[in-house]
Amino acid sequence: MENLRLDKWLWAARFFKTRSMCTEAIAGGRVHIDGQRVKPGRKIAIGMSVSVTLGQIEKTVIIKALHDRRASATIAQSLYEETEESLAKLEAHKALMKSAPEVDRALGRPNKKDRRDMRKFKQSFE
């Protein structure tokens, strides 16, 4: 296989769950090849640099192999090699997320008694 569509390769490399999600991401400007915005039908080749933004994380990978069918995760990971800069950014992001304060989600929404107490508290100031 000499060249392949970018959206097919991203799907086969398991960056996105469906090809339509790949197409939306590419059209939305979250995927770049060699620093340039591209279209979903762009032909790719081995050795190209692809930057993919997934949420808050930007991954930069070098294409090592081309495959047009989705396979296991181990095969998908063999299709690309993540750059050192990308891995360093990922580690920095993980460290930042660990240092962020935790949100106590156990409190949840106020129940009926809590709402009554809040109403009494607010009325005491009026």
C-alpha positions as CSV (number, residue, x, y, z in Angstrom):
1,M,0.0,0.0,0.0
2,E,1.7,3.2,-1.2
3,N,-0.7,5.9,0.0
4,L,-4.0,6.0,1.9
5,R,-6.6,8.6,2.8
6,L,-6.0,10.4,6.1
7,D,-9.4,9.7,7.6
8,K,-9.1,5.9,6.9
9,W,-5.6,5.8,8.6
10,L,-6.8,7.7,11.7
11,W,-9.7,5.3,12.0
12,A,-7.4,2.3,11.6
13,A,-4.9,3.7,14.0
14,R,-7.7,4.1,16.6
15,F,-7.5,7.8,17.2
16,F,-11.2,8.0,16.6
17,K,-14.0,5.5,17.0
18,T,-15.7,6.0,13.6
19,R,-14.6,7.4,10.2
20,S,-17.2,10.1,10.4
21,M,-15.7,11.3,13.7
22,C,-12.3,11.3,11.8
23,T,-13.8,13.4,9.1
24,E,-15.4,15.9,11.5
25,A,-12.1,16.3,13.4
26,I,-10.1,16.9,10.2
27,A,-12.7,19.3,8.9
28,G,-12.8,21.1,12.3
29,G,-9.1,21.7,12.2
30,R,-8.0,19.3,14.9
31,V,-5.7,17.3,12.6
32,H,-2.7,18.7,10.8
33,I,0.0,17.2,8.6
34,D,3.4,18.7,8.8
35,G,1.9,21.8,10.5
36,Q,-0.7,22.4,7.8
37,R,-4.5,22.0,7.9
38,V,-5.7,19.3,5.6
39,K,-8.8,17.7,4.1
40,P,-10.1,14.2,5.0
41,G,-9.2,12.8,1.6
42,R,-5.6,13.9,1.8
43,K,-3.2,11.1,0.8
44,I,-0.6,10.2,3.4
45,A,2.6,8.3,3.2
46,I,5.1,6.8,5.6
47,G,7.3,9.3,7.4
48,M,4.7,12.2,7.5
49,S,4.1,14.0,10.8
50,V,0.5,14.1,11.9
51,S,-0.7,16.3,14.8
52,V,-4.1,15.3,16.4
53,T,-5.8,17.2,19.1
54,L,-7.9,15.0,21.4
55,G,-9.6,17.1,24.0
56,Q,-6.9,19.1,25.8
57,I,-4.1,16.8,24.6
58,E,-2.2,17.3,21.3
59,K,-0.5,14.2,20.0
60,T,2.2,14.5,17.3
61,V,3.0,11.2,15.6
62,I,5.2,10.0,12.8
63,I,3.5,7.5,10.4
64,K,5.4,4.2,10.4
65,A,3.0,2.0,8.5
66,L,-0.2,2.3,6.5
67,H,-3.2,0.1,7.1
68,D,-6.8,0.6,5.8
69,R,-8.6,-1.8,8.1
70,R,-9.2,-1.4,11.8
71,A,-7.4,-4.1,13.9
72,S,-6.4,-4.7,17.5
73,A,-4.9,-2.0,19.6
74,T,-1.4,-3.5,19.5
75,I,-1.5,-3.5,15.7
76,A,-2.9,0.1,15.7
77,Q,0.0,1.3,17.9
78,S,2.5,-0.2,15.5
79,L,1.2,2.1,12.8
80,Y,2.8,5.3,14.3
81,E,5.4,6.5,16.7
82,E,4.7,9.3,19.1
83,T,7.4,12.1,19.2
84,E,9.4,12.9,22.3
85,E,7.9,16.4,22.4
86,S,4.4,14.9,22.4
87,L,5.3,12.5,25.2
88,A,6.8,15.3,27.3
89,K,3.6,17.4,26.8
90,L,1.5,14.4,27.9
91,E,3.6,13.9,31.1
92,A,3.4,17.6,31.9
93,H,-0.4,17.5,31.4
94,K,-0.7,14.5,33.7
95,A,1.3,16.3,36.4
96,L,-0.8,19.4,36.0
97,M,-4.0,17.3,36.4
98,K,-2.7,15.5,39.5
99,S,-1.9,18.9,41.1
100,A,-5.3,20.3,40.4
101,P,-7.7,20.4,43.4
102,E,-10.2,17.6,43.5
103,V,-13.9,18.5,43.3
104,D,-16.0,16.8,45.9
105,R,-18.8,15.3,43.8
106,A,-20.3,13.4,46.7
107,L,-22.2,16.4,47.8
108,G,-24.4,16.4,44.7
109,R,-27.5,18.5,44.3
110,P,-29.2,19.9,47.4
111,N,-32.1,17.9,48.7
112,K,-35.4,19.2,50.0
113,K,-34.2,19.9,53.5
114,D,-31.0,21.6,52.2
115,R,-33.2,23.9,49.9
116,R,-35.4,24.8,52.9
117,D,-32.3,25.6,55.0
118,M,-30.9,27.8,52.2
119,R,-34.2,29.6,51.8
120,K,-34.4,30.3,55.6
121,F,-30.8,31.5,55.6
122,K,-31.5,33.9,52.7
123,Q,-34.7,35.2,54.3
124,S,-32.8,36.0,57.5
125,F,-30.9,38.7,55.6
126,E,-34.0,40.3,54.0
